[in-house]
Amino acid sequence: MKQHNFSAGPAILPAPVLKEAAKAVANYQGMGLSLLELSHRGPEFTAIIEEANALMRELLDLPSNYHVLWLSGGASMQFCMAPMNILNENETAAYIDSGVWANKAIKEAKLFGKIDVIASSKEQNYTFIPKNGKVPKDAKYLHITSNNTIYGTQWAKFPKSSAPLICDMSSDFLSRPFDVTPFGLIYAGAQKNLGPAGTTVAIVREDMLGTVQRALPSMLDYTTFIKENSLYNTPPVYPIYVSMLTLRWLKKNGGLKGIQRKNKAKAAILYNEIDRNPMFKGTVTDKADRSLMNVCFVMEEKYVHLEKEFMQICKANGMSGLAGHRSVGGFRASIYNAMPQSSVQALVNLMADFAKAKA
């Protein structure tokens, strides 16, 4: 039976990427060796990371004053690494609290400087993007989370700020084109749209670095990885390789403009069914904030008792990873870049059939 992978992460990867990545595990480019056995200092991996960097620069149209870094520790490590590298103890940074991960970033940043939470939707269980915050004039940066995986909200347009933006883009990175120049730092765990868990991309602008007065451990200093082309220590070789293959796939399929068209089409199919179907309703209170990556919905109150039955039908039809986060409940369909429209349509068909039978 065909499986439809709606998992929020580690998430679905393009089928051609998985096929090529599997071959590399057994025998990389006919060498008789697994990619997992090759030295990260050898010419084979040097070619991989150089291609990954070049593709990233091309897809994002990165100016020369931005560096592409491949790191470990997940996006959660960046919650502390970013302020450690950029914010002095006597300086202020602005944060917008739009979800669990933004809240965790705020907690870590408070260890390194003065943090001003200028807007939050926490009291409303993060059901919308809070946009009413005013950035202090002395703010070193404004930190946002572009897409909130748990709650299904997303910045449709990034906020304008007098301070450089720092953004956790983990769950919608490379899903749409955008202007990078307002951003001083972008970071993203690979396991949503880019590759397997195990590597994190950081894209940092040069002028953001070199201003903190504290001593930085080598492994937590962005400049360490800039100087060594992300090869200061043994990097996560395989996740970087799979990420490179995914970047190739993205370029081949129309780049960020091409993938955005597909993502909008997929999301429209599912949201239209949620709005039309009498059994379901979306959890995001402002439709303008609906995520194109994570579609969260629940059953209308009078049908909640049928939730388990519908989930069982979904599983029987190869739908995987549809359970909503425990803080939201209901259902969450993560429809990242690699999710085919046919899988979204299959879910929509089940929703429509279930309503005909039960509503």
N, C-alpha and C positions, 0 to 999 in steps of 0.2 A: 504494500500500500504506500502511495506517495505521502510523505510527511511534509506538513506545512509548518515551518519553524517561526513562530511568533515570539520567541524568547527575547527578553529585554537585554540580555547579554550575560555571558558571551553569546554573540548573535550570529545570525545567518551570514554566510559568506558566498560570493558568487561561485556557481558550480565549476566554471573553467578554472578558477583560482584553486579550488580544493583539489581538482584533478592534477594540476601541475605541481601543487605543493606536496601531494602524496607521492608523486614520482621522485621528487627531490629527497624525500626521507629515505627511500630505498637506494637510489643511485642518482647522484647529482650530475647532470650533463654527461652521462656516460663514463664518469671517472671511476666507477666501481666503488665509490665511497658515498656515504650518506652526507647530506648537507650538515647533519647534526655532528659529524665527526671532523669537519673542516676547520682549520684555524681561522679565527676572526682577523688575524693579521695577514692571511694569505690573499693572493690576487683575486680569488673567486669571490670572497666576501667583500673585499674592497670594491669590486665592480657592482655588487648588489647594493651596498649602502650609497655609493655614488649615484647609481641610477635612481634609487629611492629619493634621494635629496633633489636630484634634477627634476623628477616628475612632480614632486611636491611643489617646487618653485614654479614650475610651469602651470600646474593646475590652479594654484592660488595667485599666480601673477605676482610673486613676491619681489619687492625691491631688493637691491643689493645690501641694504643695511639691516636685513632680517636674517637670522640664523635658524636652520632646521636642526633640532637636536632629538636624538632617540635615547630615551631614558628608561629607568626601571622605577618600580614603586607605585605605579598606577597614578591616576589623577589625584588620589588622596594624598600622595606625597607632595604634589604641587600646592596643596592647601597651605603647607608650611614653607616649602622651598621658595615660592614666589615672594611672600613678604620677607623672608629671611634675606633674599638677594636684593630686594628693592626698597624696603621700608625701614627707616631708622626709628629708634625708640621714641624720639621726640616729634615724629612726623605722623600725619593723619592719612588714612586711606578710607575711601567710601565703599560700602558694600550694599548690594541689594539682596535681600533674603527672599528667594522665590521657591525654595524647596529644601529638602533634607541635605543635599550635597552643598548647597550654598550656605546653609546654616553651619555645617561642619567646617567649611572654609573660613567662616567668620570666627569660629572658636579657635582655630589654629593661628589665624592672623593676629589675634589679641596677644599672643606671646611675644610679638615683635614690634608693635607700635600701637598708635591710637586708632581705633576702628570706629567709624561712624556708620551705623546701619541706617541708611537714608530712606529706605522703603522696605516694607515686608507684607506678605500675604499669609503669614504663619497663622494668625488668629482665625482665618477663614479656611484653614487646612490646605493652603497653597492652591486654591482652585482658580487663580488668575495670576497674571504677571503684574506686580506692583510697579507702576510707572510714574508715581507722583513725587519721587524723591528729588531733592536739590543737592547737587554736588558742591561741597564746601570749596571755597576759592583756593584754600591751601592744600587740597587733597593731592596726594602723590599719584593716585590712580583710582579708578572706579572698577570694582570687580563685579562681574555678572556671571550667571550660568545661563547659557544660551537656550538649553532645552532641559526640561525637568522630567526625567524618565518615569518617576513614580507617579506624577500627577498629570502628565500629558499636556503640559503647557510649554510654550516656546515663544521666544522673542521673534515676532514677524519682521520687525525692523529694530536694529540695534539703537540704543539710546545715544543721543548726542551728548558729548561731555567735553568740558574744558580740560579735564585730566585724561591721560591715556587710559584706554580700556584694557583690563585684564579679563580674560574670558575662559571659563571652563566649557569647552565645546565637546565634551566627551561623547554625548549621544546624538549630536547632529553634525559633527565635523564632516566636511566634504560632501554634504547633502545639497548644497546650494552655493551659488556664487555670492561673494561679498567683497567689499573694499577692505583690505587689511590695514590700510594706513592709519586709521584711528586706534589700532590695537598696539599696545606695547608688548603684550604677551598673550599668546593663545596656547592652551594646553588641552590634550585629549587622550584618554585611554584608548588604545587601539580596538578594543573588543566590541565595539558597536558597528562602526562603518568601515574600519580600516584593516583589521586583521585579528589574529587571536589574542587572548589575554597574555600579557607578559611584557609589552613595551608601551611607552607613552611618548607621544610627540609633543615637543615644546617648540614654539616658533617665537623667538624673542628679538625685539628691536634693540640695536646696539646701545642707544642712548638711555635705556632703562637700567643699565648695569654700571657698576663702578662707583656708585654714590653712597653705599652703606659703609658705616664706620666699624661694624662688628667684624670679627674674624669669622671666616666661613670654612667649614670642613670641605676638603677637596671634593668629596662625592656629592656635596650639596651646593656646589658653586657652579652656576651656569657657565662661567668662563672656562672652567676646567674642560667641559665637553665641547665648547666652541674651539678651543685650541687643539683638541685631539680628534676632531671630527666624530665625536660620540664614541671614540674608541679608547678612552682613558683606562677603562677596565674591560673585561669581557662583556660585550653587550648581549642582549637577548637576540641571538642570531636568527633563529627560526621565525619568531614573530616579525622581525624586520623584513625577512625575505618574503613572507606571506603578505605583508603590508605593501612591499614593492610590487608584487603580482597584482594586488588589488588596485594600486595606483595605475598600473598598465591597463587594467580592465576599465577603469574609470575613463582614462584618456580615449581608449578605443570606442567607448560608448557615449561620446559626445561631451566629455568633461563635466564640469559642474553645472553648466546650463542644461545639458542633456539629462543629467540625473535629476535635476530639479523638476523638469517637466514630468518625468516619470513618477517622482515622489508626490507631486501635486495631484496627478491623475489617480494614483492609488488611494491617497487620503480622501479625495472627493468621493470615490465609490463607497468607502466605508462610512464616512460621516453622513453621507446622504441616506444610507440605510438606517443608521442610528436615529436620525431625525425623522425619518418616515415611519419606522417600525413602532407600533404601539407598545411593544414589550420592553424597549430599551431607551435609555437616555444617556447623554454624555455627562461627564463629571465637571468639565471646565465651564465656569459660569459666563465667561466672555468668549464668544466663538472666535473672535479675532486672535485669541491667545492659544487656539488649538494647535497641538503639535502635529507636524507631518510625519513624525517618527514613531511616537507612542500614542496610540489612540485608546483612551480610557473611557469605559462606559459601564453602566450598571443596569440592572433590571428595574423597571418601574415598581413601586412599592407593592402593588397588588399581585405582582408576578415573582417577587423575590423567592418564594418557596419553590420556584421552578429552576432556580439557578444551578443547582447540582445536576439536575437532569439535563439541562442544556450543555453543561460542561462535559458530561459523559458522552453526549452525542458528538460533541466536538472532538473528543479524544478518539471515539470510535471511527471518526472520519479523518484521522491523521493530523488533527490540529494540536500542535504542541506549544506549551509556554503561554497559554492564554489567561492564566489566573492573574487577577489584579494584585498589586502589592497589598500587604496586610493592613496598611494604614488607610487604604482607599476601598479595598474590596472589589467585588465585581470582576470585570474583565479588562485586560490590557493587551491590545494587539500591537506589537512592535513591528513596524513595516519599514525597516531600514533599507538602505540603497539596494541590497542584493535580493530583497523580497520581490518575487515576480508578481505582476498584477493578477495572474491566474489564481494565486493562493489567496489574495484578498477577495477576489470574486467568489472563490469557494466558500469562504467564511460568510460572506454576505448572503449567499444562497442558503446556507444553513440557517442563518438568522431569519430570513424571509419564510422558509419552510416551517420553522419552529413556531413562528407567530401565526401562520395559517392554521396550524394544528392545535394550538393552545389558546390563542387570544380570543 
